[in-house]
Amino acid sequence: MERRTFLRAAAIGGSSAVLGGTLWRGAAYAAPAQPGTGPYGALGAADANGIRLPTGFTSRILARSGQTLSGTSYTWHNAPDGGACYADGTGWIYVSNSEINPSGGASAVKFSATGAITGAYRILSSTRQNCAGGKTPWNTWLSCEEVDRGYVYETDPWGTQSAIRRDAMGRFKHEAAAADPVRQVIYLTEDETNGCFYRFRPTTWGDLSAGTLEVLVAGTATSGPVTWSRVPDPTGASATRNQVSGAKHFNGGEGCYYANDTCWFTTKGDNRVWQYNASAQTIELAYDDSLVTSGTAPLTGVDNVTGSSSGDLFVAEDGGSMEICLITPDDIVTPFLRIDGQSASEITGPAFSPDGTRLYFSSQRGTSGSSSGGITYEVRGPFRS
């Protein structure tokens, strides 16, 4: 991101802390994003699907939990959660987790070049509470179990290869994953009130069967340099988050997204978006609702996150105002869309089609407030590139 310069310590009232003998100096870090006018303008009235969008954007409902997808014989899963898109010839595929326990798993929907649904099918079954996950550079989907000592499963979006449990990636309350092809690691979040931020180093890039699980080590400050330390026992017989002295704890790790030497990840317990600068090995806050300096914070219930080719982050809310908010490269945070009449739900699985013209996401519990009431949507419009 093109970040404004600011002395972070002054913004958060923090003081320098010691990290393994390294001083967390009051170096220049960017100020967290503040409310402002976004690139798409104000939200309009709710459309027929109950979604408020900027001018020029439209929505459609793709699927409802427990109902057959149009043009297929496939019944959509309950509690749709994390998702991603994959190019498929002239069309594409959207995959979606099912956050129920037991039976979780994940499904996929195939689209033609025109966006018509051409098929739907299971890609993972008989797992537990599959929450978020992440796309790999070799076009697999990492589906993460959000349960104590949960696993990561590597799945095939095309449904032709069997899913594989990736034990080496650790057993903990997994949330999301993001691949960094430059450093050849996978970043992982942990949905615990004192969870950690991890990275997995495969022995061979592209093969997740073996490797080293590491945890981020830092002081208590919200910005500064960090290091990584190996987790001695990834099997989680002893909680992975407690195995390394000095591991930094985060309040409810959620979404995770990588681009351009940066991994953004969110923490729902304190409504923060964190920014790990991989080349410099530092962290800072990209957004914190308690640091909004004027007006009401537009983004609360911080949860899933994705990004567009323009450098905009799209952050989904669990509760809040049931919005997907934008954080722009010039540090403006603003609502992009809002779902009306679904306050007992959360927005999950935001992901862009390969050409960047369609945004997919779900309302996990829809209008019913139940996992059986999930609704999956598509929004089309003039997304900037």
C-alpha positions as CSV (number, residue, x, y, z in Angstrom):
1,M,0.0,0.0,0.0
2,E,1.0,3.6,-0.5
3,R,0.9,4.6,3.1
4,R,0.9,7.9,4.9
5,T,3.8,8.5,7.2
6,F,3.0,8.7,10.9
7,L,4.7,8.0,14.2
8,R,2.6,5.0,15.3
9,A,3.6,5.3,18.9
10,A,1.9,8.7,19.2
11,A,-1.3,7.3,17.6
12,I,-1.7,4.4,19.9
13,G,-0.2,5.9,23.1
14,G,2.3,3.1,23.2
15,S,5.8,3.0,24.4
16,S,8.9,1.2,23.1
17,A,9.2,-2.5,24.0
18,V,12.0,-4.9,23.9
19,L,12.0,-7.8,21.5
20,G,14.8,-10.2,22.0
21,G,17.2,-7.3,22.6
22,T,15.8,-5.4,19.6
23,L,14.2,-2.1,20.5
24,W,10.8,-1.4,19.0
25,R,11.7,2.1,17.9
26,G,9.2,4.8,17.2
27,A,10.0,4.5,13.5
28,A,7.6,5.9,10.9
29,Y,4.6,3.6,10.2
30,A,1.4,4.5,8.4
31,A,-1.6,5.6,10.4
32,P,-4.5,3.2,10.4
33,A,-7.2,3.9,7.8
34,Q,-9.8,6.5,8.5
35,P,-13.4,7.0,7.2
36,G,-13.8,8.9,4.0
37,T,-15.5,8.9,0.6
38,G,-14.7,5.8,-1.3
39,P,-14.1,5.3,-5.1
40,Y,-17.7,4.1,-5.7
41,G,-19.7,6.7,-3.9
42,A,-22.7,6.2,-1.5
43,L,-24.8,3.1,-1.1
44,G,-28.2,3.2,-2.8
45,A,-31.5,1.7,-1.7
46,A,-31.7,-2.0,-1.1
47,D,-32.3,-4.0,-4.3
48,A,-34.7,-6.9,-4.7
49,N,-32.2,-9.1,-2.9
50,G,-31.9,-6.8,0.1
51,I,-28.4,-5.6,-0.9
52,R,-27.5,-1.9,-0.9
53,L,-24.9,-1.2,-3.6
54,P,-23.2,1.8,-5.2
55,T,-24.5,3.1,-8.5
56,G,-23.7,0.8,-11.4
57,F,-23.5,-2.4,-9.4
58,T,-26.1,-5.3,-9.4
59,S,-26.6,-8.4,-7.4
60,R,-28.0,-11.9,-7.9
61,I,-28.6,-14.9,-5.6
62,L,-26.6,-17.9,-6.7
63,A,-27.5,-20.5,-4.1
64,R,-29.5,-21.1,-0.9
65,S,-28.6,-23.7,1.7
66,G,-30.7,-26.8,1.4
67,Q,-31.9,-25.9,-2.1
68,T,-30.8,-27.1,-5.5
69,L,-28.7,-24.7,-7.6
70,S,-30.3,-23.6,-10.8
71,G,-29.4,-25.8,-13.7
72,T,-27.9,-28.5,-11.5
73,S,-29.0,-31.4,-9.3
74,Y,-26.7,-30.3,-6.5
75,T,-28.0,-29.2,-3.1
76,W,-26.1,-26.2,-1.6
77,H,-24.5,-26.7,1.8
78,N,-25.4,-25.1,5.1
79,A,-23.5,-22.2,6.7
80,P,-21.4,-21.2,3.6
81,D,-18.1,-19.6,4.8
82,G,-14.7,-19.0,3.3
83,G,-14.3,-19.1,-0.5
84,A,-12.1,-18.5,-3.5
85,C,-12.2,-18.3,-7.3
86,Y,-10.3,-20.3,-9.9
87,A,-9.9,-19.8,-13.7
88,D,-11.4,-22.7,-15.6
89,G,-10.9,-22.3,-19.4
90,T,-13.1,-19.5,-20.5
91,G,-15.1,-19.8,-17.3
92,W,-14.3,-20.1,-13.6
93,I,-15.0,-21.9,-10.3
94,Y,-16.1,-20.6,-6.9
95,V,-15.4,-22.8,-3.9
96,S,-17.2,-22.4,-0.5
97,N,-16.6,-24.0,2.9
98,S,-19.4,-25.3,5.1
99,E,-19.0,-24.2,8.8
100,I,-21.0,-26.9,10.4
101,N,-19.9,-29.6,12.9
102,P,-19.9,-32.4,12.1
103,S,-20.0,-32.9,8.4
104,G,-18.6,-29.5,7.3
105,G,-16.6,-29.9,4.1
106,A,-16.7,-27.7,1.0
107,S,-18.5,-27.4,-2.4
108,A,-17.8,-25.8,-5.8
109,V,-19.8,-24.1,-8.5
110,K,-18.7,-23.9,-12.1
111,F,-19.5,-21.0,-14.4
112,S,-19.4,-20.5,-18.1
113,A,-17.7,-17.5,-19.8
114,T,-21.0,-15.6,-19.5
115,G,-21.4,-16.4,-15.8
116,A,-24.1,-19.0,-16.2
117,I,-23.9,-21.9,-13.7
118,T,-22.9,-25.1,-15.5
119,G,-22.3,-27.4,-12.5
120,A,-21.9,-27.9,-8.8
121,Y,-20.4,-30.6,-6.6
122,R,-18.7,-31.6,-3.4
123,I,-14.9,-31.3,-3.1
124,L,-14.6,-32.1,0.7
125,S,-16.7,-34.2,3.0
126,S,-16.8,-35.6,6.6
127,T,-14.7,-32.8,8.2
128,R,-15.6,-30.4,11.0
129,Q,-16.6,-26.8,10.9
130,N,-14.7,-25.7,7.8
131,C,-14.5,-22.0,8.3
132,A,-12.1,-20.0,6.0
133,G,-9.0,-21.2,4.1
134,G,-6.9,-20.0,1.2
135,K,-6.0,-20.5,-2.4
136,T,-2.6,-21.9,-3.4
137,P,-0.5,-20.8,-6.4
138,W,-0.9,-24.3,-7.8
139,N,-4.7,-23.9,-7.8
140,T,-5.8,-26.0,-4.8
141,W,-8.1,-24.9,-2.0
142,L,-6.9,-25.1,1.6
143,S,-10.0,-25.7,3.8
144,C,-9.4,-25.1,7.5
145,E,-11.2,-26.7,10.4
146,E,-12.1,-24.1,13.1
147,V,-12.1,-26.6,16.0
148,D,-9.7,-27.4,18.8
149,R,-6.8,-29.3,17.1
150,G,-8.4,-28.9,13.7
151,Y,-6.6,-29.8,10.5
152,V,-6.0,-28.1,7.1
153,Y,-7.3,-30.1,4.1
154,E,-5.9,-29.5,0.6
155,T,-8.7,-29.9,-1.9
156,D,-9.2,-29.9,-5.7
157,P,-11.6,-27.2,-6.9
158,W,-12.3,-29.4,-10.0
159,G,-13.3,-32.3,-7.8
160,T,-11.3,-34.9,-9.6
161,Q,-8.6,-35.5,-6.9
162,S,-9.4,-36.6,-3.4
163,A,-8.8,-34.1,-0.6
164,I,-5.6,-34.7,1.5
165,R,-5.2,-33.8,5.2
166,R,-2.1,-31.8,5.7
167,D,-0.9,-32.8,9.2
168,A,2.4,-30.9,8.9
169,M,0.5,-27.6,8.8
170,G,-0.3,-28.0,12.5
171,R,-3.3,-28.9,14.7
172,F,-5.0,-25.8,16.2
173,K,-8.2,-23.8,15.7
174,H,-7.5,-22.9,12.1
175,E,-9.2,-20.0,10.4
176,A,-7.6,-18.7,7.2
177,A,-4.6,-19.3,5.0
178,A,-2.7,-17.1,2.5
179,A,0.2,-18.2,0.2
180,D,3.3,-16.1,-0.2
181,P,5.1,-17.4,-3.4
182,V,8.1,-15.1,-2.9
183,R,9.2,-16.5,0.5
184,Q,7.5,-19.8,-0.3
185,V,5.4,-20.0,2.9
186,I,1.7,-20.3,3.8
187,Y,0.5,-17.8,6.5
188,L,-2.2,-19.1,8.9
189,T,-4.5,-17.5,11.4
190,E,-5.9,-19.0,14.6
191,D,-9.4,-18.2,15.9
192,E,-8.7,-18.0,19.7
193,T,-8.9,-15.0,22.0
194,N,-5.1,-15.6,22.5
195,G,-4.4,-17.1,19.1
196,C,-1.2,-16.7,17.1
197,F,-0.1,-15.9,13.6
198,Y,1.8,-18.7,11.9
199,R,3.6,-19.6,8.7
200,F,4.2,-23.0,7.3
201,R,7.5,-23.6,5.3
202,P,7.0,-26.6,3.0
203,T,10.1,-28.7,2.5
204,T,9.3,-28.4,-1.2
205,W,7.3,-25.5,-2.5
206,G,4.1,-26.9,-4.0
207,D,4.1,-30.0,-1.7
208,L,2.4,-29.5,1.7
209,S,3.1,-33.0,3.0
210,A,6.1,-31.9,5.0
211,G,7.7,-28.8,6.3
212,T,8.2,-26.5,9.4
213,L,5.4,-24.7,11.3
214,E,6.6,-21.3,12.7
215,V,4.9,-18.8,14.9
216,L,5.4,-15.0,14.8
217,V,7.3,-13.7,17.8
218,A,7.1,-10.0,18.9
219,G,6.6,-7.7,21.8
220,T,3.2,-6.3,23.0
221,A,3.3,-3.3,20.7
222,T,1.1,-3.0,17.6
223,S,4.0,-2.1,15.2
224,G,7.6,-2.9,14.8
225,P,10.0,-5.7,13.8
226,V,9.1,-9.4,14.3
227,T,10.8,-12.7,14.1
228,W,9.7,-16.3,13.6
229,S,10.3,-19.3,15.7
230,R,9.7,-23.0,15.1
231,V,6.7,-24.6,16.8
232,P,8.2,-27.7,18.6
233,D,5.1,-29.9,18.4
234,P,2.8,-29.0,15.5
235,T,0.5,-32.0,16.5
236,G,-1.0,-29.7,19.1
237,A,-0.8,-32.3,22.0
238,S,0.2,-29.1,23.8
239,A,-1.5,-26.0,22.4
240,T,0.7,-24.7,19.6
241,R,0.0,-21.1,20.7
242,N,1.6,-21.7,24.1
243,Q,4.7,-23.6,23.0
244,V,7.0,-20.7,22.1
245,S,8.0,-18.1,24.6
246,G,7.5,-14.6,23.2
247,A,4.9,-15.6,20.6
248,K,2.6,-12.7,19.9
249,H,-1.0,-13.4,20.7
250,F,-3.9,-11.9,18.7
251,N,-7.5,-11.6,19.7
252,G,-9.5,-13.9,17.4
253,G,-7.6,-14.4,14.2
254,E,-9.9,-14.4,11.1
255,G,-9.3,-13.6,7.4
256,C,-5.9,-13.6,5.7
257,Y,-4.9,-12.2,2.3
258,Y,-1.5,-11.8,0.6
259,A,-0.3,-9.5,-2.2
260,N,2.8,-7.6,-3.1
261,D,5.1,-8.6,-0.2
262,T,2.3,-8.0,2.3
263,C,0.0,-10.3,4.3
264,W,-3.1,-8.6,5.8
265,F,-5.0,-10.5,8.5
266,T,-7.9,-9.6,10.7
267,T,-8.7,-10.0,14.4
268,K,-12.4,-9.9,15.3
269,G,-11.9,-9.6,19.1
270,D,-10.6,-6.0,18.7
271,N,-11.8,-5.1,15.2
272,R,-8.3,-4.8,13.7
273,V,-6.8,-5.3,10.3
274,W,-3.1,-6.1,10.7
275,Q,-0.4,-5.7,8.0
276,Y,2.6,-8.0,8.0
277,N,5.3,-6.5,5.7
278,A,7.1,-9.6,4.7
279,S,10.1,-8.1,3.0
280,A,10.9,-5.9,6.1
281,Q,9.6,-8.4,8.6
282,T,7.5,-5.8,10.5
283,I,3.8,-5.6,11.5
284,E,1.6,-2.6,11.8
285,L,-2.1,-1.7,12.0
286,A,-3.9,-1.1,8.7
287,Y,-7.2,-0.4,10.6
288,D,-8.4,-0.3,14.2
289,D,-12.0,0.8,14.9
290,S,-10.9,2.3,18.3
291,L,-8.4,4.6,16.5
292,V,-11.0,6.2,14.2
293,T,-10.5,9.9,14.9
294,S,-13.9,11.3,13.7
295,G,-17.4,10.0,13.4
296,T,-18.5,6.4,13.8
297,A,-16.2,3.6,12.7
298,P,-17.6,2.2,9.5
299,L,-16.1,-1.3,9.9
300,T,-16.8,-3.5,13.0
301,G,-17.2,-7.2,13.4
302,V,-14.0,-7.5,11.3
303,D,-13.8,-10.9,9.6
304,N,-13.0,-12.3,6.2
305,V,-10.8,-10.3,3.8
306,T,-9.8,-10.3,0.2
307,G,-8.3,-7.9,-2.3
308,S,-8.7,-6.6,-5.8
309,S,-6.2,-5.8,-8.5
310,S,-6.5,-2.1,-7.7
311,G,-5.0,-2.7,-4.2
312,D,-8.3,-2.2,-2.4
313,L,-9.0,-4.5,0.5
314,F,-12.6,-5.8,0.9
315,V,-13.3,-6.7,4.5
316,A,-16.5,-8.5,5.5
317,E,-18.3,-8.0,8.7
318,D,-19.5,-10.7,11.2
319,G,-22.5,-8.7,12.5
320,G,-21.7,-5.0,12.6
321,S,-23.8,-3.4,9.9
322,M,-23.6,-6.5,7.7
323,E,-21.3,-4.7,5.3
324,I,-18.4,-5.4,3.2
325,C,-16.1,-2.4,3.6
326,L,-13.3,-1.1,1.5
327,I,-9.8,-0.1,2.7
328,T,-8.2,1.8,-0.2
329,P,-4.5,2.1,-0.9
330,D,-4.6,5.7,0.4
331,D,-6.0,4.5,3.8
332,I,-9.7,5.4,3.4
333,V,-12.2,3.0,4.9
334,T,-15.8,3.1,3.6
335,P,-18.8,0.7,3.1
336,F,-19.0,-1.0,-0.3
337,L,-22.2,-2.9,0.2
338,R,-24.7,-3.6,3.0
339,I,-27.2,-6.5,3.4
340,D,-30.5,-5.4,5.0
341,G,-32.7,-7.5,7.2
342,Q,-30.0,-10.1,8.2
343,S,-28.6,-8.8,11.4
344,A,-28.4,-12.4,12.9
345,S,-26.0,-13.4,10.1
346,E,-22.4,-12.7,9.0
347,I,-20.8,-12.1,5.6
348,T,-18.4,-14.7,4.5
349,G,-16.2,-15.9,1.6
350,P,-15.6,-12.8,-0.4
351,A,-13.7,-13.6,-3.6
352,F,-13.3,-12.0,-7.1
353,S,-13.8,-13.8,-10.4
354,P,-10.5,-14.1,-12.3
355,D,-11.3,-11.1,-14.5
356,G,-12.1,-9.0,-11.4
357,T,-15.6,-8.0,-12.6
358,R,-17.7,-10.2,-10.1
359,L,-17.5,-10.4,-6.4
360,Y,-18.8,-13.6,-4.7
361,F,-19.8,-13.9,-1.0
362,S,-22.3,-15.4,1.4
363,S,-24.6,-14.4,4.2
364,Q,-23.9,-17.5,6.4
365,R,-27.3,-17.6,8.1
366,G,-29.4,-15.4,5.8
367,T,-32.7,-14.0,6.9
368,S,-33.5,-17.0,9.2
369,G,-30.5,-16.6,11.5
370,S,-29.9,-20.4,11.1
371,S,-27.1,-22.3,9.4
372,S,-29.7,-23.8,7.2
373,G,-30.6,-20.4,5.8
374,G,-27.3,-19.4,4.1
375,I,-27.4,-17.4,0.9
376,T,-24.6,-17.1,-1.6
377,Y,-24.5,-14.0,-3.8
378,E,-22.7,-12.5,-6.8
379,V,-22.2,-8.7,-7.3
380,R,-21.2,-7.4,-10.8
381,G,-20.1,-3.9,-11.6
382,P,-17.4,-1.4,-12.6
383,F,-14.7,-2.6,-10.0
384,R,-11.6,-0.5,-10.6
385,S,-8.5,-2.3,-11.7
